[in-house]
Amino acid sequence: ELSREVEFTSFAIPYIVGEIKRFFRDSTWSVHVPRRLQELRVTLAKAKEQLAGDLDREPTVAELATHLGIGEEEVIEGLVAANGY
């Protein structure tokens, strides 16, 4: 709106970026996985890599849960969600 002296790009850029992110989020998963689980998948992958390097083996669910400060059920849920990607 010209009377507010705010440039169109101030509104357009965040809107367009949001739509692009939504498109990739919605179209890159073979099944719909909630965002919380998508983010947990990334966190688990990083934790698995770090712990595997420290332990010289794959970490257990209990070790991942302890490392991340979450419950074992949540770790399992995140690992299952990773299979949907």
BADONU-979047 format. One line per field, with one value per atom (N, C-alpha, C): residue number from 0; residue in one letter; x, y, z. Coordinates in steps of 0.001 Angstrom, whole numbers, always signed. Atoms other than C-alpha are relative to their C-alpha. Example, Ala and Ser with C-alpha at 12.3 -4.5 7.8 and 13.67 -1.06 7.14 Angstrom:
i	[0 / 0 / 0 / 1 / 1 / 1]
aa	[A / A / A / S / S / S]
X	[+890 / +12300 / +900 / -820 / +13670 / -770]
Y	[-1190 / -4500 / +1200 / -1190 / -1060 / +1090]
Z	[+0 / +7800 / +0 / -60 / +7140 / +730]
***
This chain:
i	[0 / 0 / 0 / 1 / 1 / 1 / 2 / 2 / 2 / 3 / 3 / 3 / 4 / 4 / 4 / 5 / 5 / 5 / 6 / 6 / 6 / 7 / 7 / 7 / 8 / 8 / 8 / 9 / 9 / 9 / 10 / 10 / 10 / 11 / 11 / 11 / 12 / 12 / 12 / 13 / 13 / 13 / 14 / 14 / 14 / 15 / 15 / 15 / 16 / 16 / 16 / 17 / 17 / 17 / 18 / 18 / 18 / 19 / 19 / 19 / 20 / 20 / 20 / 21 / 21 / 21 / 22 / 22 / 22 / 23 / 23 / 23 / 24 / 24 / 24 / 25 / 25 / 25 / 26 / 26 / 26 / 27 / 27 / 27 / 28 / 28 / 28 / 29 / 29 / 29 / 30 / 30 / 30 / 31 / 31 / 31 / 32 / 32 / 32 / 33 / 33 / 33 / 34 / 34 / 34 / 35 / 35 / 35 / 36 / 36 / 36 / 37 / 37 / 37 / 38 / 38 / 38 / 39 / 39 / 39 / 40 / 40 / 40 / 41 / 41 / 41 / 42 / 42 / 42 / 43 / 43 / 43 / 44 / 44 / 44 / 45 / 45 / 45 / 46 / 46 / 46 / 47 / 47 / 47 / 48 / 48 / 48 / 49 / 49 / 49 / 50 / 50 / 50 / 51 / 51 / 51 / 52 / 52 / 52 / 53 / 53 / 53 / 54 / 54 / 54 / 55 / 55 / 55 / 56 / 56 / 56 / 57 / 57 / 57 / 58 / 58 / 58 / 59 / 59 / 59 / 60 / 60 / 60 / 61 / 61 / 61 / 62 / 62 / 62 / 63 / 63 / 63 / 64 / 64 / 64 / 65 / 65 / 65 / 66 / 66 / 66 / 67 / 67 / 67 / 68 / 68 / 68 / 69 / 69 / 69 / 70 / 70 / 70 / 71 / 71 / 71 / 72 / 72 / 72 / 73 / 73 / 73 / 74 / 74 / 74 / 75 / 75 / 75 / 76 / 76 / 76 / 77 / 77 / 77 / 78 / 78 / 78 / 79 / 79 / 79 / 80 / 80 / 80 / 81 / 81 / 81 / 82 / 82 / 82 / 83 / 83 / 83 / 84 / 84 / 84]
aa	[E / E / E / L / L / L / S / S / S / R / R / R / E / E / E / V / V / V / E / E / E / F / F / F / T / T / T / S / S / S / F / F / F / A / A / A / I / I / I / P / P / P / Y / Y / Y / I / I / I / V / V / V / G / G / G / E / E / E / I / I / I / K / K / K / R / R / R / F / F / F / F / F / F / R / R / R / D / D / D / S / S / S / T / T / T / W / W / W / S / S / S / V / V / V / H / H / H / V / V / V / P / P / P / R / R / R / R / R / R / L / L / L / Q / Q / Q / E / E / E / L / L / L / R / R / R / V / V / V / T / T / T / L / L / L / A / A / A / K / K / K / A / A / A / K / K / K / E / E / E / Q / Q / Q / L / L / L / A / A / A / G / G / G / D / D / D / L / L / L / D / D / D / R / R / R / E / E / E / P / P / P / T / T / T / V / V / V / A / A / A / E / E / E / L / L / L / A / A / A / T / T / T / H / H / H / L / L / L / G / G / G / I / I / I / G / G / G / E / E / E / E / E / E / E / E / E / V / V / V / I / I / I / E / E / E / G / G / G / L / L / L / V / V / V / A / A / A / A / A / A / N / N / N / G / G / G / Y / Y / Y]
X	[+854 / +0 / +899 / -868 / +1545 / -105 / +158 / +115 / +792 / -769 / +2042 / +1507 / -1412 / +5382 / +803 / -658 / +6224 / +167 / -252 / +7838 / -685 / +662 / +6077 / +889 / -913 / +9177 / +35 / +35 / +8849 / -1019 / +1031 / +5743 / +214 / -82 / +6470 / +1083 / -1113 / +9838 / -298 / +305 / +8814 / -1128 / +1112 / +5580 / +484 / -502 / +7356 / +924 / -905 / +10092 / -800 / +846 / +7416 / -705 / +676 / +5537 / +974 / -1008 / +8728 / +350 / -300 / +9586 / -1150 / +1167 / +6041 / -67 / +23 / +6225 / +1000 / -1012 / +9481 / -298 / +339 / +8338 / -1116 / +1154 / +5076 / +241 / -172 / +6423 / +1227 / -1209 / +9700 / -133 / +196 / +8300 / -972 / +885 / +6728 / -1299 / +1201 / +4257 / +91 / -45 / +3244 / +543 / -624 / +5491 / -48 / +61 / +4875 / +1379 / -1254 / +7498 / +865 / -740 / +8474 / +833 / -732 / +9458 / +1045 / -1005 / +11234 / +1243 / -1120 / +13373 / +703 / -590 / +13897 / +880 / -795 / +15158 / +1381 / -1283 / +17883 / +842 / -701 / +18791 / +553 / -449 / +18993 / +1167 / -1088 / +21195 / +1318 / -1215 / +23677 / +496 / -379 / +23618 / +574 / -514 / +24100 / +1420 / -1339 / +27097 / +1022 / -921 / +28684 / +270 / -178 / +28073 / +731 / -690 / +29211 / +1501 / -1416 / +32503 / +621 / -513 / +32885 / +68 / +114 / +31837 / +633 / -500 / +33297 / -1000 / +1092 / +29918 / -1280 / +1294 / +26300 / -553 / +564 / +24669 / -1345 / +1293 / +21718 / -1062 / +1104 / +18304 / +155 / -174 / +18997 / +1112 / -1110 / +22314 / -408 / +491 / +20656 / -937 / +950 / +17879 / +729 / -769 / +20354 / +766 / -788 / +22538 / -867 / +881 / +19570 / -916 / +867 / +17743 / -1476 / +1391 / +14559 / -275 / +368 / +12663 / +325 / -296 / +13419 / -1127 / +1129 / +9908 / +101 / -144 / +10600 / +1123 / -1091 / +13890 / -519 / +545 / +12091 / -941 / +926 / +9384 / +771 / -819 / +12062 / +690 / -645 / +13853 / -1002 / +1050 / +10591 / -352 / +310 / +9858 / +1069 / -1090 / +13259 / -217 / +282 / +12055 / -1025 / +986 / +9304 / +593 / -652 / +11824 / +609]
Y	[-1173 / +0 / +1234 / -1166 / +3266 / +998 / -988 / +5372 / -366 / +432 / +3337 / +104 / -132 / +3860 / -1262 / +1287 / +156 / -635 / +572 / -1515 / -1348 / +1263 / -4413 / -1189 / +1116 / -6584 / -392 / +321 / -6368 / -1090 / +1018 / -8507 / -1180 / +1030 / -10431 / -1035 / +935 / -11971 / -1040 / +1036 / -13674 / -935 / +821 / -14884 / -1020 / +890 / -16353 / -1056 / +957 / -17969 / -1037 / +922 / -19480 / -998 / +898 / -20914 / -1010 / +923 / -22421 / -1058 / +959 / -24021 / -980 / +861 / -25356 / -1026 / +915 / -26860 / -1131 / +1031 / -28688 / -884 / +790 / -29786 / -986 / +841 / -31159 / -992 / +882 / -32766 / -895 / +817 / -34328 / -1227 / +1172 / -36850 / -943 / +962 / -40066 / -159 / -49 / -39936 / +1289 / -1237 / -36912 / -296 / +144 / -36700 / +1370 / -1293 / -33953 / +654 / -754 / -31232 / -379 / +379 / -32206 / -1251 / +1232 / -35659 / +206 / -308 / -34254 / +597 / -628 / -32120 / -1006 / +1032 / -35049 / -933 / +857 / -37137 / +599 / -680 / -34559 / -27 / +11 / -34311 / -1385 / +1377 / -38098 / -377 / +321 / -38378 / +600 / -647 / -35887 / -696 / +674 / -37606 / -1382 / +1329 / -41044 / +90 / -171 / -39788 / +321 / -381 / -38182 / -1174 / +1122 / -41156 / -1166 / +1085 / -43660 / +267 / -354 / -41785 / -165 / +121 / -41719 / -1452 / +1377 / -45331 / -1042 / +925 / -46902 / -1106 / +919 / -48604 / +818 / -675 / -47738 / +151 / -184 / -46239 / -713 / +623 / -47958 / +1089 / -937 / -46362 / +692 / -570 / -45863 / +1046 / -960 / -44126 / +1278 / -1178 / -41823 / +822 / -690 / -40999 / +770 / -653 / -40208 / +1199 / -1067 / -38128 / +1221 / -1095 / -36055 / +486 / -392 / -35922 / -190 / +303 / -37454 / -1454 / +1369 / -40679 / -961 / +1014 / -43927 / -118 / +70 / -43935 / +1079 / -1097 / -40579 / -286 / +385 / -41876 / -999 / +1012 / -44879 / +650 / -706 / -42616 / +778 / -742 / -40457 / -903 / +950 / -43470 / -566 / +489 / -44784 / +1082 / -1113 / -41343 / +141 / -104 / -41398 / -956 / +950 / -44394 / +542 / -594 / -42222 / +1017 / -1004 / -39916 / -652]
Z	[+0 / +0 / +0 / +180 / -1123 / +1138 / -1069 / +1702 / +1252 / -1178 / +4283 / -208 / +343 / +2534 / +330 / -202 / +2825 / -1372 / +1311 / -154 / -151 / +320 / -1844 / +343 / -257 / -1463 / +1474 / -1432 / +2337 / +294 / -174 / +2027 / -940 / +1028 / -1160 / +281 / -183 / -294 / +1079 / -997 / +2994 / -450 / +472 / +1379 / -1027 / +1050 / -1655 / +589 / -645 / +465 / +781 / -753 / +2707 / -895 / +935 / -255 / -601 / +538 / -1694 / +1040 / -1071 / +1666 / +185 / -162 / +1999 / -1133 / +1137 / -1500 / +194 / -178 / -791 / +1199 / -1178 / +2662 / -324 / +287 / +1313 / -1122 / +1155 / -1844 / +80 / -45 / -719 / +880 / -848 / +1772 / -687 / +643 / +443 / +775 / -830 / +3337 / +807 / -778 / +5363 / +1393 / -1314 / +8399 / +667 / -680 / +10969 / +99 / -34 / +11084 / +1197 / -1214 / +14646 / -268 / +284 / +13393 / -1090 / +1019 / +10343 / +660 / -705 / +12652 / +908 / -853 / +15026 / -822 / +880 / +12097 / -223 / +220 / +11417 / +1274 / -1289 / +15110 / +301 / -243 / +15394 / -904 / +927 / +12315 / +486 / -516 / +13784 / +1265 / -1245 / +17179 / -287 / +353 / +15601 / -534 / +572 / +13650 / +1087 / -1074 / +16703 / +933 / -927 / +18995 / -658 / +700 / +16375 / -46 / -16 / +16152 / +1368 / -1368 / +19921 / +462 / -498 / +20480 / -926 / +1030 / +17315 / -308 / +355 / +16765 / -84 / +47 / +16122 / +1412 / -1342 / +19231 / +135 / -278 / +20861 / +144 / -206 / +21220 / +1351 / -1342 / +24931 / +12 / +53 / +24198 / -733 / +720 / +21665 / +882 / -875 / +24126 / +1095 / -1061 / +26892 / -552 / +620 / +24578 / -324 / +407 / +23375 / +1115 / -1104 / +26691 / -299 / +335 / +25281 / +340 / -311 / +25839 / -1134 / +1009 / +24055 / -1019 / +929 / +22549 / -1071 / +957 / +20937 / -994 / +906 / +19507 / -1027 / +908 / +18038 / -1006 / +884 / +16617 / -1068 / +955 / +14985 / -1002 / +909 / +13529 / -996 / +900 / +12087 / -1016 / +904 / +10623 / -1074 / +974 / +8908 / -1163 / +1074 / +6902 / -985 / +892 / +5410 / -950 / +832 / +3769 / -1208]
***
